[in-house]
Amino acid sequence: MGSSKTGATDSSATESDITKTDPDMEIDGDDGDCPPDTDSCPFSEGEKVLAFHSVRIYEAKVTKIEYQMEWRFFVHYPGWSKNWDEWVGVDRLMKFTEENVQKQQALNKKQSFEKNTKLARASVIKPKSSHMARAKKRKTDFVSKEDGNLLLDRLVNIQLPPPLKKQLVDDCEFITHLGKLVKLPRTPNVDDILRKYLDYRMKKDGLIADSVGEVLKGLRCYFDKVLPVMLLYKSERQQYDEAISDDVSPSTVYGAEHLLRLFVKLPELLYHANIEEETLMELQQKLIDFLKFLQKHQSAFFLSTYHVPEDIETSTNK
């Protein structure tokens, strides 16, 4: 502690000597530490800009600015999770002008074919057998603990709209507390809902991108594969065994109630699919749009009441 105090005194004395003997040095040092005038900053807080991210250009908003030898900007991508917010240099940003928007559209159009191909390939990846085996070993109910080894920053962020979150809570209440079940087969079933969404996008956009159709095929594939091992409560397993045979796909029997459960598990499933970050961002946006469609048609797609299984009714009447 003594040597530290002495060092502090020596340093102070040295600084004092410099100030007294060479005032010009002090002034130069101050100029080097001070940031340039804010008028020289190419962008301002709150400004709408275009930002390079990987091989595409996205709309962004500057939320913070700092100067550390050079200007740095903290940007948020509207419509994307805050997980994607980041610090970027001036070389990553462009002014939001008509000319630059045209550059953005040209670049993004150039990347579309390649990205759609990757998206199609990624969306139909089957869950890894090791993951399925782990799910069977745990004998999971639909609500289970997440794998503690998952890296949170690599999980796709799928936020359920509040009405659909409540739908999940009511679903759990009906089955685990009230002993009820979803009456099967459901109308509309999962296949019907996916087709309705495809029709909706066709009417809205006039033309359906191949990637949208491939994402829906991927959802159907995931649903059929993981339903028996990840999307059922214990009390639903007997009903599944009775309703599903070898030549019947769950997506033709089950409906929106069980499809919504899949979206809770999708982040973990997609994590194991090892999808590229850029493709994952596009996939996330399409999944969020699908959830908005489910919410819009919630009253038509979801049951308001579940039914009591016959064996429970019989035991009650006795």
Secondary structure per residue as TSV (DSSP state, phi and psi in degrees):
chain	resnum	aa	ss	phi	psi
A	1	M	-	360.0	-34.2
A	2	G	H	-64.2	-45.4
A	3	S	H	-64.4	-33.9
A	4	S	H	-64.8	-40.6
A	5	K	H	-66.8	-41.4
A	6	T	H	-61.8	-42.0
A	7	G	H	-60.4	-39.7
A	8	A	H	-65.1	-39.9
A	9	T	H	-65.8	-43.4
A	10	D	H	-62.0	-42.6
A	11	S	H	-62.9	-43.2
A	12	S	H	-62.7	-40.9
A	13	A	H	-65.9	-40.4
A	14	T	H	-62.4	-44.3
A	15	E	H	-62.8	-37.5
A	16	S	H	-64.8	-41.0
A	17	D	H	-63.7	-41.9
A	18	I	H	-62.4	-41.5
A	19	T	H	-62.3	-40.1
A	20	K	H	-74.9	-40.2
A	21	T	H	-91.7	-24.2
A	22	D	-	-143.8	73.3
A	23	P	H	-61.2	-27.9
A	24	D	H	-63.0	-37.4
A	25	M	H	-61.9	-39.6
A	26	E	H	-64.7	-40.7
A	27	I	H	-66.4	-42.8
A	28	D	H	-61.2	-41.3
A	29	G	H	-61.5	-41.5
A	30	D	H	-63.2	-39.1
A	31	D	H	-64.6	-35.7
A	32	G	H	-69.0	-31.5
A	33	D	H	-83.3	-24.9
A	34	C	S	-81.5	138.9
A	35	P	-	-71.9	158.6
A	36	P	-	-63.1	167.7
A	37	D	-	-59.2	140.5
A	38	T	G	-60.8	-22.7
A	39	D	G	-64.9	-22.7
A	40	S	G	-85.1	-7.2
A	41	C	-	-71.1	128.5
A	42	P	S	-70.6	-19.9
A	43	F	S	-134.3	160.0
A	44	S	-	-122.9	159.1
A	45	E	T	-62.5	136.1
A	46	G	T	86.2	-3.4
A	47	E	-	-76.0	139.1
A	48	K	E	-82.9	127.3
A	49	V	E	-135.4	178.1
A	50	L	E	-114.6	133.3
A	51	A	E	-125.8	135.0
A	52	F	E	-75.5	129.5
A	53	H	E	-137.6	112.3
A	54	S	T	58.3	-121.0
A	55	V	T	-104.1	13.2
A	56	R	E	-126.8	168.8
A	57	I	E	-118.1	128.9
A	58	Y	E	-120.9	152.6
A	59	E	E	-69.1	142.9
A	60	A	E	-149.2	167.8
A	61	K	E	-130.7	130.2
A	62	V	E	-77.6	120.4
A	63	T	E	-109.0	-23.6
A	64	K	E	-144.5	152.2
A	65	I	E	-135.2	138.9
A	66	E	E	-144.6	159.5
A	67	Y	E	-123.9	118.2
A	68	Q	S	-135.8	83.9
A	69	M	S	70.2	-20.8
A	70	E	S	-157.9	161.3
A	71	W	E	-71.9	136.8
A	72	R	E	-130.6	146.0
A	73	F	E	-130.4	131.4
A	74	F	E	-94.8	119.8
A	75	V	E	-117.9	149.5
A	76	H	E	-117.3	138.2
A	77	Y	-	-97.8	106.0
A	78	P	T	-53.8	134.4
A	79	G	T	90.1	-8.3
A	80	W	S	-112.3	156.1
A	81	S	-	-60.7	151.6
A	82	K	G	-64.5	-13.3
A	83	N	G	-60.6	-22.1
A	84	W	G	-91.1	-6.7
A	85	D	-	-57.8	144.8
A	86	E	E	-159.6	161.2
A	87	W	E	-87.3	133.6
A	88	V	E	-135.0	157.8
A	89	G	E	-87.9	170.9
A	90	V	G	-62.9	-24.4
A	91	D	G	-70.3	-14.8
A	92	R	G	-93.0	-5.9
A	93	L	E	-116.5	151.5
A	94	M	E	-135.7	152.1
A	95	K	E	-63.3	146.8
A	96	F	-	-84.6	86.4
A	97	T	-	-121.6	165.2
A	98	E	H	-61.1	-40.1
A	99	E	H	-63.5	-43.5
A	100	N	H	-71.5	-32.4
A	101	V	H	-62.7	-38.3
A	102	Q	H	-64.7	-37.8
A	103	K	H	-62.9	-41.8
A	104	Q	H	-60.2	-47.5
A	105	Q	H	-64.1	-39.5
A	106	A	H	-65.7	-44.1
A	107	L	H	-66.3	-45.6
A	108	N	H	-65.3	-36.2
A	109	K	H	-65.3	-37.1
A	110	K	H	-63.4	-33.0
A	111	Q	H	-85.7	-13.5
A	112	S	H	-58.9	-47.5
A	113	F	H	-61.2	-46.4
A	114	E	H	-63.4	-42.9
A	115	K	H	-69.2	-37.9
A	116	N	H	-63.0	-37.0
A	117	T	H	-64.4	-45.1
A	118	K	H	-65.2	-40.7
A	119	L	H	-63.8	-41.4
A	120	A	H	-62.4	-42.1
A	121	R	H	-67.6	-40.1
A	122	A	H	-71.5	-36.6
A	123	S	H	-72.1	-16.8
A	124	V	T	-105.6	11.0
A	125	I	-	-64.3	130.5
A	126	K	-	-78.8	146.3
A	127	P	-	-56.5	139.3
A	128	K	-	-63.7	142.1
A	129	S	H	-61.0	-33.5
A	130	S	H	-64.7	-36.6
A	131	H	H	-68.8	-40.6
A	132	M	H	-64.1	-40.3
A	133	A	H	-63.8	-38.4
A	134	R	H	-65.4	-37.8
A	135	A	H	-64.9	-40.7
A	136	K	H	-66.4	-40.5
A	137	K	H	-61.8	-38.7
A	138	R	H	-74.5	-15.7
A	139	K	T	50.7	51.5
A	140	T	-	-68.6	143.4
A	141	D	-	-79.2	175.9
A	142	F	S	-59.2	-42.9
A	143	V	S	-88.3	115.6
A	144	S	-	-144.8	166.0
A	145	K	-	-74.2	142.1
A	146	E	-	-74.3	154.6
A	147	D	-	-60.7	119.3
A	148	G	T	-66.0	-14.0
A	149	N	T	-87.6	-5.4
A	150	L	-	-68.9	139.5
A	151	L	-	-87.3	116.5
A	152	L	G	-61.0	-33.8
A	153	D	G	-72.3	-9.0
A	154	R	G	-103.5	0.0
A	155	L	S	-83.6	132.7
A	156	V	-	-66.9	139.0
A	157	N	-	-96.0	102.5
A	158	I	-	-110.9	100.3
A	159	Q	-	-88.5	120.5
A	160	L	-	-77.5	135.3
A	161	P	-	-59.0	145.4
A	162	P	H	-49.1	-42.7
A	163	P	H	-61.1	-33.8
A	164	L	H	-77.2	-30.4
A	165	K	H	-62.4	-43.3
A	166	K	H	-63.7	-35.9
A	167	Q	H	-60.4	-41.0
A	168	L	H	-64.9	-41.0
A	169	V	H	-63.6	-44.9
A	170	D	H	-63.7	-38.8
A	171	D	H	-58.7	-46.8
A	172	C	H	-64.0	-40.8
A	173	E	I	-62.4	-47.3
A	174	F	I	-57.4	-43.3
A	175	I	I	-86.7	-47.9
A	176	T	I	-83.9	-29.6
A	177	H	I	-103.1	-36.4
A	178	L	S	-99.0	-6.0
A	179	G	-	68.9	25.5
A	180	K	-	-98.7	170.5
A	181	L	B	-135.2	159.7
A	182	V	-	-76.0	126.1
A	183	K	-	-73.0	128.0
A	184	L	S	-111.4	152.1
A	185	P	S	-75.9	154.8
A	186	R	-	-90.3	145.5
A	187	T	S	-133.0	120.6
A	188	P	S	-74.8	150.2
A	189	N	-	-90.0	-178.4
A	190	V	H	-60.7	-43.2
A	191	D	H	-59.2	-42.0
A	192	D	H	-61.4	-43.8
A	193	I	H	-65.0	-42.0
A	194	L	H	-63.8	-38.9
A	195	R	H	-66.6	-40.5
A	196	K	H	-62.0	-38.2
A	197	Y	H	-66.8	-39.7
A	198	L	H	-62.5	-42.1
A	199	D	H	-63.4	-40.4
A	200	Y	H	-61.4	-44.2
A	201	R	H	-67.8	-34.5
A	202	M	H	-63.7	-43.7
A	203	K	H	-70.1	-35.1
A	204	K	H	-74.6	-44.8
A	205	D	H	-98.2	-19.6
A	206	G	S	83.0	-23.2
A	207	L	S	-150.3	131.5
A	208	I	-	-94.4	124.3
A	209	A	-	-67.6	144.6
A	210	D	H	-56.6	-32.7
A	211	S	H	-64.5	-33.3
A	212	V	H	-64.6	-46.2
A	213	G	H	-61.6	-38.1
A	214	E	H	-69.6	-35.9
A	215	V	H	-63.1	-42.2
A	216	L	H	-65.2	-38.5
A	217	K	H	-62.9	-39.4
A	218	G	H	-63.7	-41.5
A	219	L	H	-60.9	-43.9
A	220	R	H	-62.6	-42.0
A	221	C	H	-62.8	-47.3
A	222	Y	H	-60.3	-44.9
A	223	F	H	-59.3	-49.2
A	224	D	H	-63.1	-35.4
A	225	K	H	-78.9	-40.7
A	226	V	H	-97.9	-12.3
A	227	L	H	-50.5	-52.0
A	228	P	H	-69.8	-18.5
A	229	V	H	-111.0	-14.7
A	230	M	H	-134.1	-17.8
A	231	L	S	-111.8	8.7
A	232	L	-	-116.1	142.3
A	233	Y	-	-78.8	159.8
A	234	K	G	-56.7	-39.8
A	235	S	G	-69.1	-9.7
A	236	E	G	-97.7	-7.4
A	237	R	H	-67.4	-40.0
A	238	Q	H	-63.2	-41.4
A	239	Q	H	-60.8	-39.3
A	240	Y	H	-62.6	-46.5
A	241	D	H	-59.7	-34.7
A	242	E	H	-79.1	-29.3
A	243	A	H	-91.3	-27.1
A	244	I	-	-112.8	123.4
A	245	S	-	-111.9	-179.8
A	246	D	T	-59.5	-33.8
A	247	D	T	-99.2	13.4
A	248	V	-	-116.4	129.8
A	249	S	-	-89.6	134.8
A	250	P	G	-53.9	-31.3
A	251	S	G	-68.0	-12.9
A	252	T	G	-96.7	-3.5
A	253	V	T	-116.8	-41.6
A	254	Y	-	-91.9	162.7
A	255	G	-	-124.3	-151.2
A	256	A	H	-61.8	-31.7
A	257	E	H	-58.4	-46.2
A	258	H	H	-82.5	-29.0
A	259	L	H	-62.9	-39.9
A	260	L	H	-63.8	-35.5
A	261	R	H	-61.3	-33.5
A	262	L	H	-58.5	-36.1
A	263	F	H	-68.1	-22.3
A	264	V	H	-72.4	-33.2
A	265	K	H	-90.6	-16.0
A	266	L	H	-57.1	-42.0
A	267	P	H	-54.5	-42.5
A	268	E	H	-68.8	-40.7
A	269	L	H	-65.5	-42.8
A	270	L	H	-69.9	-29.4
A	271	Y	H	-59.3	-42.6
A	272	H	H	-75.8	-11.9
A	273	A	T	-83.3	-10.1
A	274	N	T	54.8	52.4
A	275	I	-	-84.0	142.6
A	276	E	-	-62.1	149.3
A	277	E	H	-57.6	-46.0
A	278	E	H	-62.9	-43.0
A	279	T	H	-66.3	-36.3
A	280	L	H	-63.8	-38.5
A	281	M	H	-61.8	-43.3
A	282	E	H	-67.1	-41.2
A	283	L	H	-64.0	-42.0
A	284	Q	H	-58.3	-44.1
A	285	Q	H	-63.3	-39.2
A	286	K	H	-69.0	-36.7
A	287	L	H	-67.9	-38.6
A	288	I	H	-65.3	-39.0
A	289	D	H	-64.8	-37.6
A	290	F	H	-64.8	-39.5
A	291	L	H	-64.1	-36.6
A	292	K	H	-63.4	-37.1
A	293	F	H	-64.6	-43.1
A	294	L	H	-60.2	-42.7
A	295	Q	H	-64.4	-42.1
A	296	K	H	-59.8	-34.2
A	297	H	T	-110.8	29.6
A	298	Q	H	-57.6	-44.5
A	299	S	H	-66.8	-27.7
A	300	A	H	-85.9	-30.5
A	301	F	H	-92.1	-30.8
A	302	F	S	-106.1	146.8
A	303	L	-	-74.2	144.6
A	304	S	S	-91.5	-23.3
A	305	T	S	-138.6	150.1
A	306	Y	-	-105.8	169.4
A	307	H	B	-108.6	157.4
A	308	V	-	-88.8	126.8
A	309	P	-	-57.0	148.9
A	310	E	H	-60.2	-37.4
A	311	D	H	-67.1	-30.6
A	312	I	H	-73.5	-40.0
A	313	E	H	-61.5	-43.1
A	314	T	H	-62.2	-44.9
A	315	S	H	-67.3	-30.2
A	316	T	H	-72.3	-38.9
A	317	N	H	-72.3	-23.3
A	318	K	-	-68.9	360.0
